[in-house]
Amino acid sequence: PSKPLRVDFGYNGYWLASDRDRWNNANLRDTTGNSGNFIGQEFDIRVRYKLHPHVDANVGYAHFRPGEFTRSLSRNHPSNFAYVELTFSLFE
């Protein structure tokens, strides 16, 4: 929208390598392979703004929707993550 303002959008889909694989970060595994291999999908947005030549501000939000694998192992609620970040640099 303007030179100091940048907006990024992202989409990610996550799958296991096989139906019997595990999702290490969530400590989930179905050794039978009956839960499928689709972990879920994530939508992201990040807004970056240059406040000063040496200061950048970032605000971000991520929304995760569980897939068949995650839902079948009792993790069927979406999750949300938001953050605010300031970066200070000594040089341009």
C-alpha positions as CSV (number, residue, x, y, z in Angstrom):
1,P,0.0,0.0,0.0
2,S,2.9,2.4,0.7
3,K,6.7,2.2,0.8
4,P,7.1,1.8,4.5
5,L,4.1,-0.6,4.8
6,R,4.2,-4.2,3.6
7,V,1.6,-6.9,3.9
8,D,2.2,-10.6,3.4
9,F,-0.4,-13.4,3.2
10,G,0.4,-17.1,3.3
11,Y,-1.2,-20.5,3.1
12,N,0.4,-23.8,4.1
13,G,-0.9,-27.3,4.0
14,Y,0.7,-30.1,6.1
15,W,0.8,-33.8,5.4
16,L,2.6,-36.7,6.9
17,A,5.1,-38.6,4.8
18,S,2.9,-41.7,5.2
19,D,-0.3,-42.7,7.1
20,R,1.8,-44.3,9.9
21,D,4.2,-41.4,10.3
22,R,4.1,-39.1,13.4
23,W,3.7,-35.4,13.9
24,N,6.6,-34.8,16.3
25,N,5.7,-31.2,17.3
26,A,2.3,-32.2,18.5
27,N,3.4,-35.7,19.7
28,L,0.7,-37.4,17.6
29,R,0.9,-40.7,15.9
30,D,-1.5,-43.4,14.7
31,T,0.4,-46.6,14.2
32,T,-2.5,-48.2,12.5
33,G,-2.5,-45.6,9.7
34,N,-6.3,-45.3,9.9
35,S,-6.3,-41.5,10.6
36,G,-5.0,-40.5,7.2
37,N,-2.0,-38.2,6.5
38,F,-3.5,-34.7,6.3
39,I,-2.4,-32.7,9.4
40,G,-4.1,-29.5,8.5
41,Q,-3.9,-26.1,6.9
42,E,-2.7,-22.7,8.1
43,F,-3.5,-19.2,7.0
44,D,-1.1,-16.4,7.8
45,I,-1.0,-12.6,7.6
46,R,1.9,-10.4,8.5
47,V,2.0,-6.6,8.4
48,R,5.4,-4.9,8.5
49,Y,5.9,-1.2,8.9
50,K,9.1,0.9,9.0
51,L,8.7,3.2,12.0
52,H,12.1,4.7,11.7
53,P,15.2,4.0,9.6
54,H,16.4,1.8,12.4
55,V,13.1,0.4,13.8
56,D,10.7,-2.0,12.1
57,A,7.4,-3.2,13.5
58,N,5.8,-6.6,12.6
59,V,2.4,-7.8,13.5
60,G,1.3,-11.3,12.6
61,Y,-1.5,-13.7,12.9
62,A,-1.8,-17.4,12.1
63,H,-4.9,-19.6,12.1
64,F,-4.5,-23.4,12.0
65,R,-7.4,-25.7,11.0
66,P,-6.9,-29.4,11.9
67,G,-7.1,-32.0,9.1
68,E,-8.3,-35.5,9.2
69,F,-5.2,-36.9,11.0
70,T,-5.3,-34.3,13.7
71,R,-9.1,-34.4,14.3
72,S,-9.1,-38.2,14.5
73,L,-6.6,-38.0,17.4
74,S,-8.8,-35.7,19.5
75,R,-7.3,-32.4,18.4
76,N,-10.3,-31.1,16.5
77,H,-10.3,-27.4,17.6
78,P,-8.6,-24.7,15.5
79,S,-5.8,-22.8,17.0
80,N,-4.8,-19.1,16.7
81,F,-1.4,-17.4,17.2
82,A,-0.8,-13.7,17.1
83,Y,2.4,-11.7,17.7
84,V,3.9,-8.2,17.8
85,E,7.6,-7.7,17.1
86,L,9.9,-4.7,17.1
87,T,13.3,-4.9,15.4
88,F,16.0,-2.4,16.2
89,S,19.1,-2.3,13.9
90,L,22.3,-0.3,14.3
91,F,22.9,0.1,10.6
92,E,20.5,0.7,7.6
